[in-house]
Amino acid sequence: MSWANNHIAKLKRGETVKFRPHGRSMEGRIESGQLVTVVPIALGDFKVGDAVLCKVQGKQYLHLVKAFRGNQVQIGNNKGYINGWTSVFNVFGKVTNIEA
């Protein structure tokens, strides 16, 4: 079971989730262990620069929207790394609040 399965299931049911992601890939935007609030979104209700909970090539990320190409969205971290392209259907929620 992947780290975000329960959060994604709740977002799909229309629930807001809060959790503390860990790692350094989003430093400068979201520090490791900070409490984030992620809200469910309607299809396409996000833009370049938004931090989103998504799935790219089978892996789950709390990363940034970098670009759009039709129904595809490019996902990457806050350090310049690009995870790849995924369907807009694989973006489950966006970050609306970050707390210490």
C-alpha beads as a LAMMPS data file, in Angstrom:
LAMMPS data file: protein, C-alpha beads

100 atoms
99 bonds

1 atom types
1 bond types

-500.0 500.0 xlo xhi
-500.0 500.0 ylo yhi
-500.0 500.0 zlo zhi

Masses

1 110.0

Atoms # bond

1 1 1 0.000 0.000 0.000
2 1 1 1.401 3.390 -0.968
3 1 1 1.703 6.284 1.451
4 1 1 -1.172 8.368 0.031
5 1 1 -3.829 5.708 -0.693
6 1 1 -6.031 6.670 2.277
7 1 1 -5.738 10.395 1.503
8 1 1 -6.620 9.841 -2.159
9 1 1 -9.634 7.708 -1.219
10 1 1 -10.932 10.479 1.056
11 1 1 -10.362 13.160 -1.605
12 1 1 -12.308 11.053 -4.118
13 1 1 -15.205 11.006 -1.611
14 1 1 -15.090 14.803 -1.413
15 1 1 -13.320 15.007 1.935
16 1 1 -10.528 17.430 2.838
17 1 1 -7.389 15.797 4.246
18 1 1 -4.534 16.995 6.442
19 1 1 -1.195 15.250 6.754
20 1 1 2.518 15.854 7.281
21 1 1 4.534 14.864 4.204
22 1 1 8.202 14.026 4.690
23 1 1 11.093 14.544 2.328
24 1 1 13.193 17.322 0.855
25 1 1 11.872 17.575 -2.697
26 1 1 9.508 20.449 -1.892
27 1 1 11.847 22.446 0.398
28 1 1 11.284 26.155 0.071
29 1 1 7.576 25.607 -0.514
30 1 1 6.638 22.784 1.874
31 1 1 9.180 21.766 4.494
32 1 1 9.424 18.157 5.652
33 1 1 6.889 17.508 8.407
34 1 1 4.777 20.624 7.915
35 1 1 1.033 20.103 8.162
36 1 1 -0.664 20.511 4.776
37 1 1 -4.355 20.790 3.994
38 1 1 -5.377 19.227 0.687
39 1 1 -8.857 19.804 -0.735
40 1 1 -10.644 17.765 -3.383
41 1 1 -10.793 19.448 -6.780
42 1 1 -13.025 19.331 -9.791
43 1 1 -11.437 18.084 -12.986
44 1 1 -9.014 20.748 -14.195
45 1 1 -9.561 23.025 -11.182
46 1 1 -5.841 23.616 -10.733
47 1 1 -3.147 25.652 -12.465
48 1 1 0.583 25.800 -13.075
49 1 1 2.322 26.387 -9.752
50 1 1 -0.273 24.631 -7.591
51 1 1 0.951 21.927 -5.214
52 1 1 -1.189 18.840 -5.816
53 1 1 -1.580 15.282 -4.577
54 1 1 -1.265 13.155 -7.687
55 1 1 -0.072 9.940 -9.270
56 1 1 2.596 9.831 -12.002
57 1 1 3.665 6.515 -13.535
58 1 1 2.197 4.621 -10.575
59 1 1 3.918 6.698 -7.884
60 1 1 2.169 9.146 -5.573
61 1 1 3.483 12.670 -5.079
62 1 1 2.685 15.920 -3.362
63 1 1 4.388 18.011 -6.045
64 1 1 3.871 20.971 -8.342
65 1 1 1.950 21.380 -11.577
66 1 1 4.573 22.470 -14.117
67 1 1 2.664 22.519 -17.442
68 1 1 -0.412 21.365 -19.357
69 1 1 -0.702 19.600 -22.722
70 1 1 -4.310 18.780 -23.601
71 1 1 -5.607 16.456 -20.873
72 1 1 -2.080 15.820 -19.617
73 1 1 -0.351 17.607 -16.765
74 1 1 3.378 17.742 -16.080
75 1 1 4.383 17.213 -12.452
76 1 1 7.662 18.120 -10.765
77 1 1 9.157 19.053 -7.431
78 1 1 10.321 22.397 -6.055
79 1 1 13.964 21.703 -6.951
80 1 1 13.526 21.565 -10.730
81 1 1 13.091 17.802 -11.155
82 1 1 10.286 16.693 -13.483
83 1 1 8.457 13.483 -12.538
84 1 1 6.684 13.267 -15.880
85 1 1 3.321 13.655 -17.562
86 1 1 0.076 12.208 -16.236
87 1 1 -3.636 12.476 -16.946
88 1 1 -5.637 15.226 -15.277
89 1 1 -7.654 12.326 -13.823
90 1 1 -4.589 11.425 -11.712
91 1 1 -4.639 14.755 -9.848
92 1 1 -6.753 14.244 -6.734
93 1 1 -6.451 17.403 -4.657
94 1 1 -4.531 20.624 -4.183
95 1 1 -2.794 22.168 -1.209
96 1 1 -4.682 25.119 0.256
97 1 1 -2.815 25.593 3.522
98 1 1 0.625 24.880 4.974
99 1 1 1.267 25.076 8.731
100 1 1 4.283 24.471 10.961

Bonds

1 1 1 2
2 1 2 3
3 1 3 4
4 1 4 5
5 1 5 6
6 1 6 7
7 1 7 8
8 1 8 9
9 1 9 10
10 1 10 11
11 1 11 12
12 1 12 13
13 1 13 14
14 1 14 15
15 1 15 16
16 1 16 17
17 1 17 18
18 1 18 19
19 1 19 20
20 1 20 21
21 1 21 22
22 1 22 23
23 1 23 24
24 1 24 25
25 1 25 26
26 1 26 27
27 1 27 28
28 1 28 29
29 1 29 30
30 1 30 31
31 1 31 32
32 1 32 33
33 1 33 34
34 1 34 35
35 1 35 36
36 1 36 37
37 1 37 38
38 1 38 39
39 1 39 40
40 1 40 41
41 1 41 42
42 1 42 43
43 1 43 44
44 1 44 45
45 1 45 46
46 1 46 47
47 1 47 48
48 1 48 49
49 1 49 50
50 1 50 51
51 1 51 52
52 1 52 53
53 1 53 54
54 1 54 55
55 1 55 56
56 1 56 57
57 1 57 58
58 1 58 59
59 1 59 60
60 1 60 61
61 1 61 62
62 1 62 63
63 1 63 64
64 1 64 65
65 1 65 66
66 1 66 67
67 1 67 68
68 1 68 69
69 1 69 70
70 1 70 71
71 1 71 72
72 1 72 73
73 1 73 74
74 1 74 75
75 1 75 76
76 1 76 77
77 1 77 78
78 1 78 79
79 1 79 80
80 1 80 81
81 1 81 82
82 1 82 83
83 1 83 84
84 1 84 85
85 1 85 86
86 1 86 87
87 1 87 88
88 1 88 89
89 1 89 90
90 1 90 91
91 1 91 92
92 1 92 93
93 1 93 94
94 1 94 95
95 1 95 96
96 1 96 97
97 1 97 98
98 1 98 99
99 1 99 100
